Amino acid sequence: MRAIYKAVLIKKLTFVLLEYLLLSTWTFPCHLKRFHLSDSDYCSCGGIGTALHYATECIYTVSWHMKKPAPNFEQEWLKRVANNLVSRQRIRGIIKFISENRDLFRSP
């Protein structure tokens, strides 16, 4: 029983951590604008700078793109990404690339 609980807890923690990284990373322009740290919530490519934008459509992160979910399936998409090793590696790649190239992602 304890081993099962530990496995479930780790899986839940992994999902929560990934969701936090995806949705709450301060490098995203939409978050910077919300707290008046930037004048714009747009990515330098012209799209709104959300985590989903970087993971699915930003021209600068095309090497890590994933198929964009329908709006009503975004939560399910997050769960699948969290449970898929390849998807998690792509998310790590995107976050690393953004953090190493912050100037590239500033709005025009």
N, C-alpha and C positions, 0 to 999 in steps of 0.2 A: 504494500500500500504506500509506504513512504517513497519508494522508487518511482512509482507512477505519479505521485503528487509532485515530486521534484522535477520530473520530465515535463509535466504540464506547466509548472511554474516557470521553468527555463524557457519553454516555447512562448509563453505569454509575455515574459520579460523581453525576449528577443523582439517580438512584434511591437511592444510598447516602445522599446528603444528605437527601432527602425522608424516607427511612425513619428516619434519625436524628432529624429534626425531629418526625416523627409518634410515634416510640416512646420518645424519650429527653428530651423537653422537661421541664424541672423544674417547670413549672406544673401538671402533672397530679398530682392528689392521691395516686394509687397510688404514684408515685415518692417523693413527700414522706413518706408513711407508711413506705415501705421503709427509708428512712434516718433514721427517727425524728424528722423535722422537722414531723410532724403526727400527731394522734391518730387520724385517720380517713382511709380511702382513698375515701370517698364524695364525689361531686359534691354541691353544694347542692340539686340537683334530685332526689336520692335514688339515682341510679345510681352504679355504681363508676366512678370518674374516670379512665378510660383514654383513650388517643387515639382508639380505635375508638368509644368511647361518645360523645365529642364530635363525631366526624365522621358518626355515624349516628343517634343517638337522644336526645341531650341537648336539653331544651326551650329552653335558652338559645342554642343554635347552629342552630336550625331553618332559618335562612336559607341555611345552607351544607350542609345534610344531603345525604348520598349513600345509595344503597341498601346496606343491611347485607349483608355476604357470609355465606354459610354457614360455620360454624367451620372446616371442612376446606378452604376456599378463601381464607382470609385472606391467605396469602402471594401468591397469584395476584391478589387484589384490590389489594394494595399495589403490585404491578408495574403493573397497569393504571392505577391512580391516578397513579403516577410517570410514565407515558408519555402521559397525557392532559392537555392544556393546561388545559381547564376544571376538571378535578379538582384540579390543582395550584393553580389560582387559589382554589378553594374552601378548600383546606387553608391557604393563606396567609391567607385571610380569617378562618378559625377561630383560627389562632395569633395574629393581630393583635387580634382581638376579646378573646380570653382575656387577652392581655398588657395590654390597655387597661382591662380590667374584672376584675382579680384578686379584688377583694372579693366580687364576685358569685359566684365559683366556690369560695369557701371552704365547707367542710362546715358544716352547721347545728350 
